């Protein structure tokens, strides 16, 4: 985006970038950038907080008024107000399930969780009138089953024409993460993203399954699959040391 900013500026179009990783922005030197101390994926701060997001946008646009340069990098002064844990939040109840072996047990629990979270996810959709689930084009139960089959070592074929199995696998994992996190955020409490992430990655079968799949599939002979599991399944901050 920084390189694109330079190109647009050469065409006479003023630009402002939102920076989430300051060292990267310092290296690429965009014409103007506002660094924000928020987590990746939330460049304007907490979702649904329109007042706070407007403050971020206006702070970025005000950089257009500055006459210094050729590179301007300003820091947004405030942290994400939702970074503080909400003591009123309680995660969905997920009972453990018993199966014949470690991989089969985890796969069975993953599929069971998708059913147990259905009511919570329906409440979340009713509250927000939207969902980010649907990238794979599969119902969530089929997403969970598809991911579980990979965990069982079956490497199932793609269920959608025109999409490779590794790509649908990636999309199914994304849908699982979105469904679980949306379900966990249903209700009046406002959990921080850290609370939600700790719950998903440390306490759910889905999180444990994705960790396990990443570890196993990094040894795959399929280069596309190795790329997907190495870079797109587990956030960098959540990658466990080997």
Secondary structure as GFF3:
##gff-version 3
##sequence-region A 1 242
A	DSSP	alpha_helix	2	10	.	.	.	ID=ss1
A	DSSP	beta_strand	17	19	.	.	.	ID=ss2
A	DSSP	alpha_helix	22	28	.	.	.	ID=ss3
A	DSSP	beta_strand	32	35	.	.	.	ID=ss4
A	DSSP	alpha_helix	50	61	.	.	.	ID=ss5
A	DSSP	three_ten_helix	62	65	.	.	.	ID=ss6
A	DSSP	beta_strand	72	75	.	.	.	ID=ss7
A	DSSP	three_ten_helix	81	83	.	.	.	ID=ss8
A	DSSP	alpha_helix	102	116	.	.	.	ID=ss9
A	DSSP	alpha_helix	118	128	.	.	.	ID=ss10
A	DSSP	alpha_helix	140	151	.	.	.	ID=ss11
A	DSSP	alpha_helix	165	184	.	.	.	ID=ss12
A	DSSP	alpha_helix	193	203	.	.	.	ID=ss13
A	DSSP	alpha_helix	205	217	.	.	.	ID=ss14
A	DSSP	alpha_helix	223	231	.	.	.	ID=ss15
A	DSSP	three_ten_helix	236	238	.	.	.	ID=ss16
###
